[in-house]
């Protein structure tokens, strides 16, 4: 017996003080975050009125993102502190360990941490660089977080509730801090209250964007004030064909390939914008339209030649980059295209061996083409597909105009002679290319011969 009561009462009192101390730490952390947020907003407000003399316009820090996925994670267990001091300390240490792991998972998947207040962890995908794969990535991260908690078998008091929603947001951006506003944030915060413990609940918007990759079940409707009801779904795991484990939390190679095929749309948008902004104006043939044409033809011939998803991904990526070198120089542009591919592709999670393969395919387009495998043969056929098409004349005219801009002594008559010589010696390397285009090639030769003086 002590002046504070029995030993058991003393332990309870100490455990209570530990709990109060941790709550005070959380409140202090919250206040610091709020102060930093307010300071950041003041800095942004000040910066938003700065005048950019170079562009002759004001610079604003507010941005809108059309496809952002918000994930709310609630950690259950912080209120279940046991009566012994040792257990209480271990309990709080475990909580901090979870938050640490969640931050690592978010960083691994390039998610932006928005808040970590009390027993909530909030992050977002699709900012600051927009991408179309963020709903899939956030859902995958949710199962990694769930796996961290479920592995804590020695202390079963821990569990998670996870709510996910995809939509548009307005972001006040300052450095690495993001203050997100809008219905998307509000809806995501409400979804988390619907599911049972250790479940991942998503909105119908997120469901439509991930349903090809994950197994989902309808859960209920979420009434939203002044809006139509939102359907909610639980995600049980990856589809079996995309899972590398029995619980279907870990993705396999097939999943990664499908994810990169979806991500290709983001990569394509980036590269086409680069070409649009950086290609010299006198490139009337080697322009954005030509790149899109080669990517499309590679996909069509690739399907006809029986390529699998991985081969199509590698081939389409090479086609997308094959003329990017023209932004640097006209001569030896293939080598410059390889340099650009090696610089950009690691940012899109391409492996070194994949990049090497892509670079070899790009180099196969160097004149005269000498493909050593099927993928190289397909890109060579796609690059010169127009030789056997009905639009040969207008496409050929753009190439003549491009060459004329660099060599003013080149006459149309000389050009037609060069075309006959080139087309007569040219061959398509794939069976599909020969079947589709060889007949038209002979017609082109006959048409050009009539034009030669």
Secondary structure, DSSP 8 states (H G I E B T S, - for coil): -BTTB-HHHHHHHHHHHHHHHHHHHHHHHHHHHHHHHHHHHHHHHHHTT-EETTTTEE---EEEEEEEEEEEEEEETTT---SSHHHHHHHHHHHHHHHHHHHHHHHHTT-EEEEEETTEEEEEES-SS--S-HHHHHHHHHHHHHHHHHT-TT-TT-EEEEEEEEEEEEEEEETTEEEEESHHHHHHHHHTTTS-TTEEEEEHHHHHHHTTTEEEEEEEEE--TTS--EEEEEEEEE-GGGBSSTTS-SB-HHHHHHHHHHHHHHHHHHHHHHHHHHS-TT-SSSSHHHHHHHHHHHHHHHHHTT--HHHHHHHHHHHHHTTGGGGT-STTHHHHHHHHHHHHGGGGT--HHHHHHHHHHHHTTSSS----SHHHHHHHHHHTGGGGSTTHHHHHHHHHHHHHHH-TT--HHHHHHHHHHHHHH----SHHHHHHHHHHHHHHHHHHHTT--
